[in-house]
């Protein structure tokens, strides 16, 4: 009786595991599979205009030009207002558009823009941007937009960012279980850490 | 003890519901706030500021007067944790628990947030403009000689501004009061060595004999002495230093000593002179005049008077003779008597006879800017103020950093006395006992929001000037720094001189840059110099030091015989200065309440410490509530039985029993300051803290003492580790 039970539990587990791998393996990395809520931002920031392809009118700015802390810190960070102004001060063509006017209003009042958080994790999870960027962008030499896109989706096609991935533990683990090369030139492979304390400190 | 109607059963109920709520909220992932939380970026920022990574800024600890350099870890504009500044010679990168609790002084929920003006029993919030206007009017209408300042220890540029303000209004009345300070030892040192506090070189001594100086816990500059103590323990040429502590109640220093000698209270001087005599007999060269003065202090007599055995005196003599240089220190336990000056002088004499002056007792560096040098306080100063108030000599009283209503002995009756002052202004962090009586309360910035300079009372090496800089923006817009307030008051009086400074920061920067030559920046650009000063946090000054007087003399030494027993009040009360609480000014920082006292491990309450023999005689056990009564009042507390105390003595820690101040201190424990007998040191007039006679009577109830050690308590020294009381022996009816 017990043996039968144990067997069935094993089988169910196996099917579930295979199923989940199959589902995740079939997913392209940069498309939406779990859309978050639409978030109203104080300024409708056009990611597509800044980071999008030149063919579609984008500037092809590197993600890390603005989110400069991603490679150095836990958080990618919202750029300081001075960074926006640094460029827009000398871009006369859009200076009088409503969004840029609003931007300069914040700047002149020396008030930060009250952005809303789009990607959030529970307080008991510690996600580290630096580790991921160092691994994928610098060690494996993956394109920046692809590396960021694993979790953030294809931001260069959006205006205001919207959550694209579930950012749940199962979803994180599904990626951490996959083998990937250690660096761009190495044939050695490894996978992401699966220790509890890596994220739950 | 905490008298609280919130019982154990209610506590468990709340815990249960709380747990259920947490469990429910966990289901819906409600801690994820997609699109609801704000994520605020900087408007402008420096390159080295990276979100989620801490940046360290140097400043100075304001928790006591030692002046340790600190580094505050600042993240996203908030100060999170303090570390020691490695460049500060005082603490060399180390810190104590009291210093760590500094962040709780800053984030404390009971801080005063706006100026309050008395309206009957209530404080009414007013604006700073109105408050300063009111101060100006009151000062203008009073006779200049009747305006007085009462402060704690003060130094640096705030002291300069304070002096200038008093000059501007034509008053010279600045009273400095510290409840717990080595005032008598300072006076005795001045006589013996020519300086108030010589530089003590524990690191060079081979033997240290401390007469009740708790230099590892609470005395003068504990973190600095702890660093020196570590070197002393490693020893010169591998010869490990030996520490002997002589005191009636064990301190944390006594607990670290190789030999702890429980001495009959008040006989420290007799032991010191007995040692001089014994050393002379053992062949040490002693001036004839001194030898003649101490010849009556024979081994037997000294042993009989002090209660220290002949054998131990002999060993101590041999130790001091064989190992030189040594160092003898007089601390709180030696000075706290009517003949405290004599005790301290006898200890200084022992140092001189041993030839330690110039070797382990060095001349301290002198401060090249005397106007910024710290003023130390004492009780005589408060007495002078009190006498003047009694004669209606004070019309406006400013109070800053002193809490006399809490800490002055009951005999001074400060509460009633202060009622006679028509206008009292309190600069306050909390609504403490003294601020509650004020007519106008002016809320101050925390030390982590304020600019300033601090000159430590005790220089570790050369003279130094510590920088205090804000570690974060002000938490409450309604507070101001002491320097800013003084500057605003000075602008009313001397606009031509001070209107050029927008705020205290501008004044401070200007004043520092003006003396940059003396601060080692003569060739630097003003801004470069200022930036480097801020980044270092400590400015080392070139200073000279005066030679010490080293001639030993026993002239004027007059030690009384041990005090006779008092029939009605048979025990002596030692008000203990503990490393957490000190004089009670930080009692509202919960970390200090909840971190166990190092010797008894008791938390969140005061206690009555007594020897097992004394407890047996009184018929009490640990946890019995007893009444400790002196001629001047009575307090209640839980008994703690401990072998590290003389059987003639009981001890109650200071710093507890606040009647105001805040949610973490009000009503916790009992205030031992209030029952001290008004006995004073005959030479300096300081309160003799250890002279109070008490009787102890059982008050009925028994409680479980909340402490960190196992129920076996003091038995741990017998290596019966963590004994548990059998559940059958616990009387649940007695639980509170």
HADDOCK unambig.tbl for C-alpha pairs under 7 A between the chains (distance, minus, plus):
assign (segid A and resid 39 and name CA) (segid B and resid 35 and name CA) 5.18 0.50 0.50
assign (segid A and resid 69 and name CA) (segid B and resid 50 and name CA) 6.52 0.50 0.50
assign (segid A and resid 73 and name CA) (segid B and resid 52 and name CA) 6.52 0.50 0.50
assign (segid A and resid 73 and name CA) (segid B and resid 53 and name CA) 6.65 0.50 0.50
assign (segid A and resid 74 and name CA) (segid B and resid 52 and name CA) 6.26 0.50 0.50
assign (segid A and resid 75 and name CA) (segid B and resid 51 and name CA) 6.74 0.50 0.50
assign (segid A and resid 75 and name CA) (segid B and resid 52 and name CA) 6.58 0.50 0.50
assign (segid A and resid 77 and name CA) (segid B and resid 51 and name CA) 6.52 0.50 0.50
assign (segid A and resid 78 and name CA) (segid B and resid 41 and name CA) 5.56 0.50 0.50
assign (segid A and resid 79 and name CA) (segid B and resid 41 and name CA) 6.43 0.50 0.50
assign (segid A and resid 80 and name CA) (segid B and resid 41 and name CA) 5.39 0.50 0.50
assign (segid A and resid 80 and name CA) (segid B and resid 42 and name CA) 4.64 0.50 0.50
assign (segid A and resid 80 and name CA) (segid B and resid 43 and name CA) 5.13 0.50 0.50
assign (segid A and resid 80 and name CA) (segid B and resid 44 and name CA) 5.87 0.50 0.50
assign (segid A and resid 80 and name CA) (segid B and resid 45 and name CA) 6.88 0.50 0.50
assign (segid A and resid 81 and name CA) (segid B and resid 42 and name CA) 6.47 0.50 0.50
assign (segid A and resid 81 and name CA) (segid B and resid 43 and name CA) 4.54 0.50 0.50
assign (segid A and resid 81 and name CA) (segid B and resid 44 and name CA) 6.36 0.50 0.50
assign (segid A and resid 82 and name CA) (segid B and resid 43 and name CA) 5.90 0.50 0.50
assign (segid A and resid 82 and name CA) (segid B and resid 44 and name CA) 5.35 0.50 0.50
assign (segid A and resid 110 and name CA) (segid B and resid 43 and name CA) 6.37 0.50 0.50
assign (segid A and resid 111 and name CA) (segid B and resid 43 and name CA) 6.50 0.50 0.50
assign (segid A and resid 112 and name CA) (segid B and resid 40 and name CA) 6.51 0.50 0.50
assign (segid A and resid 112 and name CA) (segid B and resid 41 and name CA) 6.12 0.50 0.50
assign (segid A and resid 112 and name CA) (segid B and resid 42 and name CA) 6.22 0.50 0.50
assign (segid A and resid 112 and name CA) (segid B and resid 43 and name CA) 5.26 0.50 0.50
assign (segid A and resid 113 and name CA) (segid B and resid 40 and name CA) 6.89 0.50 0.50
assign (segid A and resid 114 and name CA) (segid B and resid 38 and name CA) 6.22 0.50 0.50
assign (segid A and resid 114 and name CA) (segid B and resid 39 and name CA) 6.85 0.50 0.50
assign (segid A and resid 114 and name CA) (segid B and resid 40 and name CA) 5.85 0.50 0.50
assign (segid A and resid 115 and name CA) (segid B and resid 38 and name CA) 5.69 0.50 0.50
assign (segid A and resid 115 and name CA) (segid B and resid 39 and name CA) 5.56 0.50 0.50
assign (segid A and resid 115 and name CA) (segid B and resid 40 and name CA) 6.32 0.50 0.50
assign (segid A and resid 116 and name CA) (segid B and resid 35 and name CA) 5.40 0.50 0.50
assign (segid A and resid 116 and name CA) (segid B and resid 36 and name CA) 6.26 0.50 0.50
assign (segid A and resid 116 and name CA) (segid B and resid 37 and name CA) 5.79 0.50 0.50
assign (segid A and resid 116 and name CA) (segid B and resid 38 and name CA) 4.44 0.50 0.50
assign (segid A and resid 116 and name CA) (segid B and resid 39 and name CA) 5.71 0.50 0.50
assign (segid A and resid 117 and name CA) (segid B and resid 34 and name CA) 5.91 0.50 0.50
assign (segid A and resid 117 and name CA) (segid B and resid 35 and name CA) 5.12 0.50 0.50
assign (segid A and resid 117 and name CA) (segid B and resid 36 and name CA) 6.57 0.50 0.50
assign (segid A and resid 117 and name CA) (segid B and resid 37 and name CA) 5.47 0.50 0.50
assign (segid A and resid 117 and name CA) (segid B and resid 38 and name CA) 5.48 0.50 0.50
assign (segid A and resid 117 and name CA) (segid B and resid 39 and name CA) 5.43 0.50 0.50
assign (segid A and resid 118 and name CA) (segid B and resid 34 and name CA) 5.14 0.50 0.50
assign (segid A and resid 118 and name CA) (segid B and resid 35 and name CA) 5.17 0.50 0.50
assign (segid A and resid 119 and name CA) (segid B and resid 34 and name CA) 5.99 0.50 0.50
assign (segid A and resid 120 and name CA) (segid B and resid 32 and name CA) 5.71 0.50 0.50
assign (segid A and resid 120 and name CA) (segid B and resid 33 and name CA) 6.20 0.50 0.50
assign (segid A and resid 120 and name CA) (segid B and resid 34 and name CA) 5.64 0.50 0.50
assign (segid A and resid 121 and name CA) (segid B and resid 32 and name CA) 5.60 0.50 0.50
assign (segid A and resid 122 and name CA) (segid B and resid 31 and name CA) 5.27 0.50 0.50
assign (segid A and resid 122 and name CA) (segid B and resid 32 and name CA) 5.14 0.50 0.50
assign (segid A and resid 123 and name CA) (segid B and resid 31 and name CA) 6.87 0.50 0.50
